[in-house]
Amino acid sequence: TWEQLSYTFTTQPTTRTVRIGPYIWSLEDASKNGSWRRATFDDVELRGPAGQVSLSGTVTCGQKPVAGARITLLEKDGQKTSCVTDSSGHYSAAVTYGSTYTLQVSSAGCVTQTKEVTATVPLIVDFELTAVGANLLFNPNFDDPAGWLSGGWQTTGPASVFAETANLEFGQVCVDTPSQAVCIRGPNAAGRVFQDVRIRPGMTYTASCRFRPTTDARYGSVWGTNPSQIGALFVQQYDAAMQPIGVEQRVQAYVTTANRDKWQTLKLSFTASPATAYARVGGYAYLVDDYDSNLARATFDTCRLDGAAAPGTSVGLAKRMTDGQSVSLVGKITTACFNGYFYIEEPDRSSGIRVIGEAEAGENVDVQGSVTTIDGERAIAAAGVIRRGLAAVPRPLGMTIRSIKSGLSPVGLYVTVCGTVVDRRIGYYLLDDGSGTYLKVYGSAAVGAFVRATGALGAEMSGTQTVPVLRAVQTVTVQTGGTTQPGPINAGLLMDETCRSQANAVGKNYWWAYSSEILDRLGLRAAIISTDQLAQTLPNLSILMVGPMEAAKLDSSMIGTLDSWVRSGGVLIACAPQTLDELMGNQLVSYDAREGDDFGVSSEFHFSDSVFTYGIHTPLHPNSPLVSIGPVRRVAPVRSTALALSGDDAVITARKYGYGWAFYFGFDLAHTFWAIQQGRPIDADYDGDGYWRTGDAQILRSYEPEVPYTDELLFLLRNMVAVKPMPLLDQLPPSGGSIPDALIFYGGDDECGSGVQVPASAFMHSRGLPYHINCMPLNGVFGLSLEEAQTCYANGTELSIHYDFVDGFLHPGGFSPMDVYYQTTLFRNYFGYTPISSVNHCVRWTGWAEPAEWMMQAGLKGDNSHFPVPLVTSNPTNCFGFGFGTAFPYFFYTDYRQANSRLDFVELPISGYELGYSGNIVVSPQIERALYTASYYHLTFNFFYHPVYIAYYQGCRDAIDTLLDLIYQQGLNVVHTTPDALTLWWMDRNRISISNVQFGATRMSFDVINPTTRSCIVRIPLGDYEAVNVSYPHNVSDEFGVRWLKMVLPGGSQHVELSLQAVQKLRRVR
């Protein structure tokens, strides 16, 4: 049995180090006990403040102390401190024991230098800086923490060229300057290490390096005895096109048996020809290597090229160079500085660029480095930054977002932009200046505020395109304004019964009926309003959702009223409205009526990069499209922004209109949800497997199954609603008193097997997991005894019905309500109660909602037969997917013959089927992908495992253990439950509603009407407010760019009061 050992102590005044660890003294006689026993220790830790050690040193340049040099200490977690040298060049600081620091020393007139140290003992770190212009080579000592090849060093073989450290090879000290050198090693081959440096024609230069003929004491060396073994310094001149000029110049090291393993200096002077633009300078070696008598190296360090520097490259030219090319930028102005990088501009403001390194704003600098690209933005990886002195930061260029996104390439310049903040995410916000497009600004500001943002214009990748972003150093609020005025917040759903009757009368489904199901899943209880009631009700609404048939009934007067309502702050969400294009800010491009095809895909589309779609599409399949079902209206955004594109046309748009929003779906959202989730009616063997099964209902068989199609649209709709502080009921129940990351439910079928139920139940119980077994009657007999059933109940395992519509049935074909009633009666008579949720053997199905209605009439409440992937085999395994578009439960709806009414019966779709193993081999990537998706979207997620596999297959048990290990390792808070429990939760959740929402400048309140004893989670979009002194268990988190307050409320009805305070309106961001 594990026990926790702990000990608290206080260090003495003279304590510097403490030794901790486990101790054991054991008296053991193996001959008597028969075996050795062990004492096992784990998770040893020491908590308390970390100790500090001293860091000191001297900074010199040309062997003279440098006063006022700045030493910057950067920890790996981003923390940064600094100190300066005194008149004698000395500095000192206290650093945290065990931490690793990058030390960077800079002083005007010197090349910046960096070193990396780990504080395990008191440190003395000296710096010898290089004066400006004294050495034209970058990283001349190979000591840059970024790597010995940084700053433009290149190599050629076939001999090996690699870094050499003080303790890498055989304990020899093989560096001339801390902490690295570079060495070349054979066999019987030449190698080079060099830089290409821009120089001036006709000028004289001196190249030099330190060289060591390094031997290997184990194998011997022919240094000094074999003249074919060569080490040399070489120079080759090139023209502007990098074509060689003249012959290579070389000075060869003189090596004897007496001076090998000793450093010597190689030096070579040359005059650049009139056509010379570059000099290639570096070390050359040819090693004679037979591995028996010679395994030697040629080691180079402290390389130099002295002479007149060539004029620096312009920033504009540097941005057009290819990655990896060396560049020297002279006399540029620093404008904006961030953690680890800064921006420079030409003095004439013609161009700017990002530089990786450290500097302060308002300096005149020279930058030496190489061109690179970071997330689509051109930049300089700086090997050296020479700080020549102070310079005034230029006035920012005032620009519009339209001009920023034109072809003028202003990226890198210091600019200012004014506009309204339309959305805020973690670390950035979106700015709208009326140009018809948004600008992403890294910084902080309140939604609705009119701000002036100033900073460096950068760039980043958005999909396959490079888009500009503003990295703000200052955001000033000029004027604030919001979309939510104090008062009540109510939602309405325009649903006209005359539209339902008209559709049903001609044998058509009234698809818009399913919009209630969508809003219920969203946790938003909206008032049902007819078109006749709209004019009277609209002033009391904050959010209104409109379907296609209802929109067609709106006359011009009502459309004008809607227009005024949106401009005053209303949120309109309209699906395929033929009469509202002008209000939506769109122009119709095409309309596809899809007559006679209620279950075919009408469009494929991809989310655009926007505040409303941020992060919603699955990272597992970023290039997979989403789809619409039924008629589709493609539009061109005129005064709106495209949120989703089908080809070049928009199918979802958003328009910020006055104080309100108009959101457009070019298709019936309810039709798309309903058709994907409930599938097509099964009246034929559509997939050709010989059975009528739920796979025949899937209408997305040719699409990627791991995309949660309708869930992604649900989260988009939630982001639209979240422009108002409307409380929503979360899909997940609380985990005790906390907010869970996901809900996982476990179940499987026994297929009338015997001897498998109890072992499977016992295993799940041993892991602390609930379980659910569907018991199948075969020829009227169940596979487990009542005594075994009692054991399962004691283990926390549910037992329910596993309908057998396979044995004794004609295939392909259906089954009848009498078949359902007969088998339900068998279960009730044997086990003594009515089952709650079922699974059909081989996931058999027939018709559309008919089996759900038959099971409901038999007393059941849910089904677990909708399969995650197409049924390409009779029983596919290791499956993860969303074959019906969602992982959440959903209610069944009848067809037009029963007025498209909702059945009080839910489907629990299978998301993971026998997931994570093959035979006895664990396939952990599938489990990782499934768990990642479940936690990323905060889903209810089914891990379906048959009891026979749990009982007899080690791979299945290991897969379940792997799942639990991953949950633990990732620190996830997961609700573990069963199909019956989830069914009952979803039923009860549907009875809970939120009403009487009141919003004010400093407070909001609402009522939670909860007729159950269950606790629930309410989420509220905070926008530009913070909730203070919240009296319920809660957290605040960002999901898809919206900041949510989530609270755990107890069972029963509650009146909730929240105090609000506005987020700080003025932030300065560095």
MARGU-749248 format. One record per residue (C-alpha): residue in one letter; x, y, z. Coordinates in pm, whole numbers, plus 32768, in hexadecimal, padded with zeros to 4 digits. Example, Ala and Ser with C-alpha at 12.3 -4.5 7.8 and 13.67 -1.06 7.14 Angstrom:
residues 2
A84CE7E3E830C S85577F9682CA 
//
This chain:
residues 1070
T800080008000 W808781547F9F E80A9825A80AE Q810E83C7809D L824C842C8157 S8290859C8192 Y837B866F8260 T838A87E6828E F84CD889282EF T856489EE8309 T86BB8A35827A Q87CA8ABB835F P88728C0E831B T89A88B5B8294 T88EC8A5881C2 R89448A618050 T88E289027FD9 V87EE87F98050 R880086867FFB I86B385CE7FEE G864A84707F8B P85BE83207FFA Y8668824B8103 I862E80DD815D W86C27FF48264 S86457E908248 L86917D518306 E86467C3D820C D86967ACD8201 A86447A4980A9 S867878E08116 K855F79058215 N847079E48158 G84A1793E800A S84CD7A857F4E W85557BE47F71 R84687CFA7FC5 R84887E5E7F4E A843C7FBB7FC5 T83BF80887E9E F83CD82047E88 D833682EA7D83 D82DB84567D45 V83F184EA7E1A E83DA86627E21 L8457878E7EE3 R837288BC7EF8 G83D98A177F64 P84898B4C7EDF A85A88B017DF5 G86FC8B707E69 Q87CE8C747DB8 V89358C767D45 S8A0F8D987CDD L8A5F8DF97B77 S8B778EEF7B31 G8C7E8F427A32 T8D35904D796E V8CE690DC7816 T8E0A91557742 C8E3A91C775DC G8F9691D07548 Q9014915F76A0 K8F87929C773D P8E67929B7839 V8D15930C77B2 A8C4893E7789C G8ACE93F67875 A8AB092B377AF R8958921577DB I894590A5783E T87ED900F77F9 L87938EC778A7 L86818E0577F1 E85F28CCE7898 K85578BB577CD D83FB8C12784E G841F8D6D77B6 Q84728E2978F8 K856F8F3B78B6 T864B900C799D S877990E5795D C889C919879FE V89B592827989 T8B2C928379B7 D8BDB937C7A99 S8D0694567A3E S8DEE932A7A51 G8D14925A796A H8C9E917A7A86 Y8B3790FF7AB3 S8A8490227BB0 A892B8F8D7BDB A88748E817C9F V87E28D607BD5 T86FF8C3C7C31 Y87AD8AF57C7C G877989F27B6B S86F28AE67A69 T87858B0E790D Y87C38C6E788E T88208D0B7743 L890A8E2E7791 Q89188F417690 V8A10905F76AC S89EC919A75DB S8AA092E575D5 A8AA7940174D9 G8BC193D173E1 C8BE1925A7423 V8B4D9121738F T8A4890847476 Q8AB68F387509 T89ED8E1D75AB K8A408CF37687 E896B8BE6772B V89AA8B7C7894 T89038A9F7999 A890F8B1B7AFF T897F89EC7BC8 V8AAE8A927C69 P8B188BFF7C97 L8B678C767B36 I8C758D5B7AB2 V8C2D8DA77944 D8D0F8EA07892 F8CCD8F3A773C E8DCB8FBA7640 L8D0590897545 T8D6D90D473E3 A8D7E9242737B V8CA592BA725C G8D449271710C A8E6591AB719D N8DF19057711F L8D1590246FF0 L8CC18EBB7044 F8B858E5C7100 N8B988D76722F P8D158D687202 N8D4E8C897332 F8C348B8E72E6 D8BAD8BD77443 D8A508C5773EF P894F8B9974C4 A887A8B84738A G897D8A9772FA W8AD88A987268 L8A4D8AB67106 S898A8BF37158 G89E68D3B70B5 G8A328CB46F5C W8B318B9D6F93 Q8B1B8A8B6E8C T8BC9893E6E58 T8C2888596D39 G8CA786F26D45 P8CC785D16D18 A8D9485E56E58 S8CC586116F94 V8CA68771701F F8C108791717A A8C16885872BC E8D28881773B8 T8CF488697527 A8DE488697648 N8D7F871076BF L8CF586667587 E8E218599751A F8EF584CA7608 G8F0385D0771B Q8FE786B87656 V8FB888307659 C8F86887074E5 V8EFF89D374DC D8FB88B1E74CE T8E968BF0754D P8D6D8B7F761E S8CAA8AB875D8 Q8CC78A1C747C A8DAF89F07357 V8D7B8939720F C8E3D880D7197 I8E6987447056 R8EA785CD704D G8EE084D56F2E P8EFE83C06EBD N8FE784146D9A A8F13853C6D3A A8F1086B76D38 G8E1F879A6DF0 R8DE3890F6E13 V8D3689FF6EFE F8D0A8B626E7B Q8C478CA66E60 D8BF88D7B6D30 V8C318EE86D8E R8BDE901D6CC2 I8D1890F66C99 R8D85922E6BD9 P8E3B92106A8A G8FA892816A8A M8FCC927C6C05 T90CA91AD6CCB Y905390B36DCF T90F28FC66ECA A905B8E736F19 S90CD8DA97046 C90688C877121 R90E78BAE7238 F91398A4871D1 R918989107297 P91FE87C27205 T913F86EB7300 T91A58583733A D90FA845373CC A91C683AB74DC R9115826074A1 Y9168823B7332 G929B831372F8 S92C9842471F4 V938F847070B8 W938A85E870FC G94EE865D70BB T955A85187012 N947A84F96EE1 P9489862B6DFA S933C85CA6D5C Q928B86246E9F I923887986E7B G919688AC6F45 A917A8A066EAB L90D08B5A6EA5 F90428BAC6D4E V8FAD8CD76C95 Q8EF28CD36B48 Q8E708E136AA7 Y8D1F8E1F69EF D8C658F196918 A8B028F916957 A8A758E5B68A9 M8B478D7A698D Q8C2C8D0F6872 P8D958CD468E8 I8EA18DD56894 G90058D546877 V908D8C2B6936 E90548BD26A9F Q91568C616B8F R91C58B806CA8 V92B78B8F6DCB Q930C8A346E4C A935989E26FB5 Y94B9896E7005 V9493883870DD T95A5876D7185 T959B865C7287 A960387657381 N94EC88627345 R93C6877F7300 D92AE879E7402 K9312890B7425 W925E8A4073A4 Q93018B127295 T928C8C4771D8 L925D8C43705E K924F8D936FAD L921E8DF86E41 S920C8F556DA5 F91728F9B6C52 T90F690BB6B79 A8F9A90AA6AE3 S8F9290C46968 P8EC191D568BE A8DAF90D36875 T8DAD903469CF A8C6790456A95 Y8C988F256B8B A8DB18E6F6C3A R8D8E8D076CA9 V8E5F8CDF6DE3 G8E8B8BA96EB7 G8F468A6E6F19 Y8FAF894F6E35 A903087F96E95 Y908D86B16DF1 L90A785906EE4 V9163844D6E9F D909B83536F6A D90BC81DA6F79 Y902181AC70D5 D915180E27146 S926481E3715E N91A683287137 L905583A971AB A90B0851771BE R8FF88660718D A903D87BC710C T8FA988B27207 F8F5F8A2371B5 D8EF78B3E729C T8F0D8CBC72C3 C8EE58D127154 R8F0B8E7970D9 L8EF28F4E6FA2 D8F7590AF6FD7 G8F4991CA6EE2 A8E5492C96E5D A8CE9925E6E7C A8C1892646D40 P8AEA93486D35 G89C392A46DE0 T88A992046D21 S876092C36D1B V863D92326DDE G856D921D6CA2 L867991516BF3 A86A690706D22 K8531901D6D1F R85528FA56BB7 M867E8EC46BFE T86588D4D6C27 D865F8CA86D7E G87BE8C636DFF Q886D8D7E6D44 S89578E4D6E1A V89008FBB6E3D S899390F16EDE L88AA92116F31 V895893536F98 G88CA948A703F K876294197075 I866C949D717B T85C493BA727C T84509407729A A839F92FC7368 C843591F87450 F839E90B674D6 N84128F847594 G85248EEC74BD Y84FE8FC47388 F84E1912C730F Y849791F371D4 I857B92DB7110 E853593D66FFB E85F994936EF8 P862D95FE6F63 D855F96696E34 R843895896EA6 S844394C96D5D S8445936E6DFC G845992B26F44 I849B91506FBB R8493907370ED V85DE90167195 I86118EF0727F G86DA8F7773A3 E86CE907F74B1 A86D591FB7496 E861F9329751F A8537940B745A G85E0954973E3 E873D94CB738F N881B94E4725D V889393827218 D895292AB7124 V88CF914A70F9 Q899590257075 G88E58EDD703A S882D8E0A6F3D V86D88E2A6E9B T85C88D416F17 T844D8D1B6F14 I83818CF27054 D82158C887026 G82098D3B6ED7 E82BC8E786F4C R84158ED36EC4 A85128F0D6FD8 I86858F1F7029 A871D8E18710B A88218EFB71A7 A897C8E7971F2 G89E78FD07265 V893C911872C2 I8A1D924A72D4 R897D9360739D R8A1494A77325 G894D959273FF L87F7962F7437 A870796987324 A85A69724732E V848E962A72F2 P83E196A671B5 R8277971671BF P819695F17165 L810395EE7009 G7F8996167014 M7EEC95056F3F T7D9894706EF5 I7D6292F96F03 R7D1292F86D90 S7E6393996D3E I7F1692A86E27 K7E7D91826D6D S7EC692136C14 G7FF891B76B44 L80D392CC6BD5 S818D91DA6CBE P819B92B86DF5 V81F3918E6ED5 G830E91F06FC0 L82B193606FDB Y824F94197117 V80E0947870E7 T7FA594E7719A V7E419477714A C7CF694F071D8 G7BB4942B71E7 T7AB1937272B5 V7B0992377374 V7A14913072F8 D7A9A900773B7 R7BA08FAB74B9 R7C608E6574DC I7D818DF075B4 G7EA38ED4755F Y7E008F967444 Y7CCC904A73C7 L7C2D90937275 L7C1391F871F6 D7B14927E70FB D7B4B93D77065 G7A2C93C26F6D S7B06934B6E4E G7A3C920C6E30 T7B4991306EC7 Y7BDD90F07021 L7D41910F70A1 K7DCB902671AA V7E7C90F272B8 Y7F58904E73C0 G7F01910974FD S7DD1914175D9 A7C9D921D75B8 A7B2E92107613 V7A2E91967517 G796D92BE748D A7A7E93BA74E0 F7AFE94AB73D8 V7C78949D73F7 R7DBC9519735E A7EB293F87344 T8023943F7304 G8134934572C4 A81F7927E71C4 L814091E770A1 G81939076708E A810C8F496FD5 E80A58DE17015 M80138CB96F5F S7E9B8C896F50 G7E628B406EA1 T7F308B5B6D63 Q7F358CD86D59 T80188DD66E01 V7F4B8EE66EAB P7FBC90256F5B V7F9B904B70D4 L7FE9917171B6 R80D0913272DD A8063925173BB V8142930274B4 Q802893EE7511 T7EAC93E27502 V7DF595207562 T7C7C95257589 V7BEE965574DB Q7A7F96037502 T79BF94D97587 G78789447751A G77CE92F77539 T76CD9220748F T761691CC75D1 Q754892D97676 P74D392B277E0 G738A91F777FA P72F7909E77BF I73968FA176D1 N72A08EB7762A A72B68DC97502 G71A48D7B7407 L71768C6C7302 L70988CC971DC M6FD58B897198 D6E838BA270EF E6D908A807110 T6CF38AE06FC5 C6E458A986F1F R6E4C89426FC3 S6CEA88F66F52 Q6D2F89676DEC A6E6388896DCF N6DC387596E71 A6C8887796D9D V6D4E873A6C5F G6E1786196CF2 K6F4C86E06D4F N700986FA6E94 Y700A88496F46 W718088456F83 W717F8985704F A70D188C37168 Y722A883B71C1 S72A889997218 S721389677372 E72F08833739A I742489007338 L73D98A157431 D738C891B7545 R74DD8876750C L757B89CF7512 G74DA8A027667 L74078B2775ED R72918B1E762D A71F88C0B752F A70918C857520 I6FD38BF673F2 I6F448D187328 S6E638D1671F5 T6E8A8E1370DD D6D448EB9714D Q6DD78EF372A8 L6F2B8F717235 A6EE390E87220 Q6E5590EA7381 T6F6290087418 L709C9086736A P70DF91B5744E N70FF90C67576 L71FB8FE274C8 S73778FF374BD I73AD8EC173DD L72CC8E3F72C7 M72F78D0771EF V72398CF670A6 G72028BD46FB4 P71D48BD96E3A M70598BAF6E2A E70228CB46F39 A710C8DAC6E90 A70478D896D4D K6F0D8E006E03 L6FA68F496E7A D6F22907A6DC5 S6FEC91B66D7D S6F6592656EB2 M6FD191496F97 I712491396EED G715092AD6F32 T70F69272709E L71F7915970AF D72FB92407015 S72C393477121 W72C6923E7232 V741A91B971C4 R74B0931471AA S74399358730C G74F192287394 G742A90F47332 V74CD8FAE72C3 L74258F107193 I747F8DAD7126 A73D38D586FDD C73E28C116F1B A73BF8C1D6D9E P72E38D576DAA Q72758DBE6C4C T71FC8F166CBE L73148F906DA0 D74498FAC6CC0 E745E91286CE1 L7441911A6E5B M754590046E64 G763390D46D8E N763E8FCD6C7A Q75F48FA76B08 L75668E5F6A83 V76508DA1699C S75978C59696A Y747D8B8869F7 D74698A0D69EC A730E89946A4D R737488226A68 E721187B46A15 G71CF86496A71 D7321861E6B20 D72EC86526C96 F7421858D6CFE G752885EB6BFD V764F86D26C3E S760288206B99 S774B88D36BE1 E78A2889C6C71 F793B89C36D25 H7A608A2C6DFB F7A628B226F1A S7B0D8C6D6ED4 D7BFE8D016FCD S7B1D8DCF70AF V7ACE8E1A7218 F799D8D3B720B T7A428C077173 Y7B898C177233 G7C048ABA728F I7AB78A0E724C H7B20892F712B T7BCC87F2719D P7D48880A71A6 L7D5486987149 H7CCD86DB6FEB P7CFB884D6F9B N7CC0881E6E25 S7B7E87526E40 P7A4A881A6DDC L790688466E97 V77BF880D6DDD S765B88876DBB I752687BA6D6D G73F888356CAA P73CD897A6BE6 V74F78A676BEC R75168BDC6B9D R76778C4C6B47 V76B78DC06B6E A77C18EC86B3B P78088F916C7A V77D091026C30 R77BC919D6D89 S77FC905D6E47 T79208F756E8F A792F8E0F6E12 L79408D0F6F2A A79378BE46E3F L79808BC46CCC S79078AC66BCE G7A018AFF6AB8 D7A088C786A86 D78AA8CB16B11 A783E8CDF6C78 V77448BF86D21 I77658C8D6E80 T779B8E016EC2 A779F8EFB6FE1 R774B906A6FD3 K778E916370E9 Y7669924E70B1 G764F93797195 Y764D92F172F7 G75D3919B7289 W7630906F71B6 A75938FC0708D F76078E57705B Y75B28D9C6F1B F75AA8C286ED3 G757B8BDE6D60 F74CF8A976DB9 D73CB8A1D6EAD L749C89D26FE2 A738488FD7075 H7366882C6F36 T74DF87EF6F37 F74E6878870A6 W73B386AA708E A741785F56F4E I757C85B06FC1 Q752785487126 Q73F1847670EF G746784076F99 R7395839C6E72 P727082AA6E9F I72E781446E7A D720E80A76D70 A73297FFE6CB0 D74837F6A6CE2 Y753780A96C7A D769680366CD9 G766F7ED96C45 D76D27E116D7A G759F7D336D6D Y74EF7DCD6E9C W741B7EF96EF4 R74F87FA16FF7 T754181007073 G765D81106F78 D755481256E67 A74D182656F08 Q762083196EF9 I761F84256DEB L778E848A6E14 R782A83386DC5 S791D83D06CC9 Y799684DD6DBC E7A9C84D46ED0 P79F184306FFD E7AD084D67103 V7A38862E70BD P7916868671AA Y784D87327099 T771A87AB7154 D77D787EA7298 E78BB88E171E5 L778A8999715F L76F7899372BF F782F8A3B734D L78248B407237 L76BB8B897291 R77208BA373FF N782B8CA573A8 M77238D6F72EE V76378D697418 A775D8DC874FA V77688F2C7473 K765B8F59757D P769C8EF776EB M75948DE676D2 P75B98CD077D7 L75B38B737740 L75848A1D77DD D76BD894C77A1 Q76A887F57700 L7776874C7811 P770A87097976 P77F787767A8C S791086937AFE G78BB869F7C6D G78CF88127CAC S79BE88627B8D I79B888A57A17 P7A1387707949 D7ADB87687806 A7A0F864A7771 L7918853777BF I796883CE7763 F786682B87777 Y78B381467761 G77DD802876E3 G77D87EEB7612 D77037DC475A3 D77167C627629 E767A7BC874EC C75E77ABC75D4 G77447A41762B S777B79967778 G789579C17871 V79007B1577EF Q781F7C0B78A6 V78AA7BE47A08 P7A1E7BED79A6 A79E37D2378D0 S79197DC679E5 A7A267D707AE6 F7B3C7E007A10 M7A867F4A79DD H7A387F567B51 S7BAA7F1B7BA0 R7BFC80527AD3 G7AF681217B85 L7A2181317A4A P78AB81027A21 Y783B8018790D H77037FBC784A I76BA7E6677B2 N75A37E3376B4 C751C7CD576E5 M74997C1E75B2 P738B7B1275BE L73CD79F274D0 N72A4790C749E G720979B675CC V7330797276B7 F74317A697740 G75A47A15775D L75D47A6C78CE S752D79ED7A07 L74777AC87B01 E758F7A827BFC E768D7B047AFE A75AB7C2F7AC7 Q75B77C7F7C3B T77347C717C31 C77357D637B0E Y764C7E517BC7 A77347E467CF4 N78567EA87C10 G77997FDC7B99 T773C7F427A49 E75EE7F8F79A1 L75327E7D78E8 S744B7ECB77C8 I73B47E2E7692 H747B7DC9755E Y73707D9E7455 D73AE7C7E7366 F73187CCF7213 V74187BF5715F D73DA7A8871B9 G729E7A047116 F725F7B407049 L72597B646ECD H737A7C336E46 P738B7D356DC0 G724D7DA56E66 G71B87E496F98 F710C7DE970D9 S6FC47E46717F P6F407EEA72BC M6ED27D917331 D703D7D1D731E V70A07E3F73FF Y6F817E0174F1 Y6FC67C897509 Q71387CAA755D T70FB7DCA7651 T6FFC7CEF7704 L70FC7BD67718 F71F37CC277C1 R70EF7D5478AF N70737BFE7919 Y71D47B757952 F72827C9C79F8 G71527D3C7A99 Y71677E9E7A0B T71467F5D78C6 P72927FA77817 I72F4811077DC S73DC811776AD S7421800775B1 V74FE7F9A7494 N74807ED0736F H754B7D9B7314 C762B7DF171E9 V75947F547209 R745F7EEA7145 W735F7FF270E8 T723580277006 G717781566F8C W71C982A97023 A714E82F67183 E706781C77198 P714880E3726A A71818202735D E7009822E737D W6FD580B773B1 M70E180A974C1 M704D81DF7567 Q6EF6813B7568 A6F9980087608 G701680E87723 L717D812E76B9 K7217828776AB G734D826775CE D741181A774C8 N7588817A748A S758980EA7327 H760082077246 F7756819471D0 P7889827C71B8 V79068217705D P787B817B6F1F L783680076F4C V79227F856E42 T793C7E356EF8 S78497D786FD0 N78F67DE07112 P7A0A7EE370E3 T7AE97F237213 N7BD680317290 C7AE681397209 F7ADA82A97267 G79F1839C71BF F78AF846271AB G77E983A070A9 F76B3846B7101 G776785B87128 T776985D572A3 A77D5853573E9 F76BB85D474B6 P756D852574F8 Y744585977427 F72CF855F741E F722184B072FE Y711E85697229 T700884CC7160 D6FC7850C6FEF Y6EB485DF6F52 R6DAD84D16F8F Q6DC1851D7105 A6DF5869670DE N6F6E86847113 S6F418669728A R705186187382 L705B84C4742A D70BB84B37598 F71D183C1753A V7343840A7505 E7458837B7433 L75AF835274D4 P7698833B73A7 I77C5825573BC S7908831B7392 G7A12821873E2 Y79D580A77396 E7ACA7FA47420 L7BC380BE7413 G7D3880AC744A Y7DA17F447413 S7DCC7E35730F G7DCE7CD973A2 N7EB37CFC74D0 I7F6F7E297443 V7F157F8574C1 V7EE4808873AD S7F0D81BB7488 P7F0282C67373 Q7D91827E733A I7D4882AA74AD E7E1883E874B3 R7D5A8479738A A7C0A84237420 L7C5F84AC757A Y7CF685E574E0 T7BB68624741B A7AD485DE7544 S7B9086D07626 Y7BCB87D57514 Y7A5587F774D1 H79E087967633 L790A867B75AB T783D855E7630 F78FF843A759B N78B182C7758B F79C581C475B5 F79138085754F Y79B87F4075C2 H79107DE975B4 P79277D2576FA V79B57BF87641 Y7AE47CC375D0 I7B197D5B7729 A7B067BFF77C1 Y7BE47B4376CA Y7CC47C3E7615 Q7DE97CD876CE G7E057DD875B6 C7CA97E597603 R7CF57E797776 D7E407F247727 A7D8B80177640 I7CA2807C775E D7DCE80A67844 T7E7A81777739 L7D488258772B L7D4F828778A5 D7EC882C8789F L7E9C83D37794 I7D86847B785B Y7E698481798C Q7F9F84F678CF Q7EE186107828 G7E3E867C796D L7CE1866278DB N7BA9867779AF V7AC4856F7918 V796984FE797C H79648381795B T780482FC792F T7720820B7875 P76198214775F D74F581FD7854 A75818312792F L75C683F37803 T746883B57779 L73CB841D78C2 W74AF854F78DA W745085BD777B M72DF859077C8 D72FE865D7908 R73D88764785D N72C0879A7765 R71DD87FB7889 I72C6890B7906 S72A78A6B7878 I73338BC878AE S724D8CF578B0 N72248E5D7921 V73858EC278BB Q73D490287923 F751690D878C4 G759E921E7950 A76E392DF7955 T774E924A7AA4 R767491187AD3 M75AD900B7A25 S74AA8F177AA5 F73DF8DF27A26 D73048CD77A9E V73578B677A6F I72158A9F7A6C N728289427AD5 P716C88517B3A T726F873E7B7A T736186FE7C96 R748786FA7BA5 S759688007BAE C75EB889F7A60 I76E9898379BA V768A8ADA7934 R777A8B8C784A I77798D057809 P78428DBC76FC L78FB8ED077B4 G79578FAE768D D79FA90E97716 Y799090A4787E E7A148FDE79A3 A79358F387AA6 V79A88F807C09 N795D8ED47D52 V78B08DAC7CAD S78118CDD7DC2 Y77F78B957CFE P790D8AA27C9C H79888B2B7B51 N7A9E8B607A5A V7AE78C4D7939 S7B6D8BBC77F6 D7B888C0D7686 E7ADA8B2A758C F7AF98B76741B G7B578CDC7468 V7A3B8D2C755A R7A838D5E76CA W79828C9F779A L79298CA17909 K78B18B447968 M77FE8B127AB4 V778489D87B65 L76248A117BE9 P757B89247CE1 G743D88657C9A G72F2891A7CAE S729C8A727C28 Q738C8B8F7C6A H738F8D0A7C48 V74EF8D6D7BE7 E75858EC77C21 L76DB8F237B96 S77AB905B7BCC L785F90D87A97 Q797D91C37A58 A79FB923D790B V7B4D91C37895 Q7C5A92D178A2 K7C2C93AE7772 L7D9494237746 R7EB4932C772C R801E935C76C8 V80A59219763F R821791BC761E 
//
